[in-house]
Amino acid sequence: MMKGLGPVAIAAVVMVAITLIGGIIIHWAIGENESVVRSVREREIIKLINDMEWNKRTMPQVLEYSFYQSSYSLASKGGYFNSNEVPSFNCVPYWKVYDKNYLPENIEENFNKTFLKYLNDYANALRLGLPLYKISYQENDNGIFVELTSDENLEMERGIAKIEDESDFSGQFNVNIFKLVEKGKDFVKEDKISSAVKNSLGASCEEIKNKVVAEVKQLETEGIELDVEDVQTDCGGHVAAKVLVKISDTGKYPVYDYIENTTELRNIQLKFYIITGNSELINLETNVCEN
């Protein structure tokens, strides 16, 4: 006659059942968790892809704004990244003070620093993460062709998802800041303003200032504007003049001006001062550029 299961056997059966049921529940839970993780990752990747596409559509505009703003900023500071490197007044450097010249060197290096500053500023404002870029320029008849290249990819990360894409960009721009600076250097080396000032010496003491302005204004050509800001004479055959030289590109571009605090279509305008004459009657006036 078979006996019924004892308490120990019953307990063992119950434990086995619980273990089997627990294993089934754990397996189901793991499967469900993996499904949830996969679903979340897929949603995040889709969002990242959309964001990456937006970034890549936006970058050409960021590149364009950065290039024109850099050209405007560097030109307005006479080709210097920091116009405080040389004597300057209201952020405009002196390129010639009597017999001393302060012509800017390393223009491409100065432009690189200016360009990367604005590129990163615009990118940060739009929350675009950029790699470390190298910049190359190719001058042509239409302006400058710019290439941004990097050893790193564009990366975007959100939660448990991460995507990458190529980071190189390029663009063709009409203005050529390098040619503007070279044009300015040629103008200084020709020393025409000095000759114009000396040509005024035949005028009377009362008329000599007007004569200097007239002589200097005759030197203006398309793209070159000359503003005589000061004329000094001792009425004894000595005269000196301070002239603001502005050399402009023909086009207009959307740029921000720190003095006017507005963004408008403006010419890219190279600016620098010249003080010249047959006697040092005008003292060098300088101040610190804050921009």
Buried (B, 14 or more C-beta within 10 A) or exposed (E): EEEEEEEEEEEEEEEEEEEEEEEEEEEEEEEEEEEEEEEEBEEBBEBBBEBBEEBBEBBEEBBBBBBBBBBBBBBBBBBBBBBBBBBBBBBBBBBBBBEEBBBBEEBEEBBBBBBBBBBBBBBEEEEBEBBEBEBEBEEEEEBBBBBBEBEEEBBBEBEEBEBEBEBEBEBEBBBBBBBBBBBBBEBBEEEBBBEBBBBBBEBEEEEBBEBBBBBBEEBEEEBBBBBBEBBBBEEEEBBBBBBBBBBBBEBBBEBBEEEEEEEEEBBBBBBBBBBBBBBBBBEBBBEEBEE
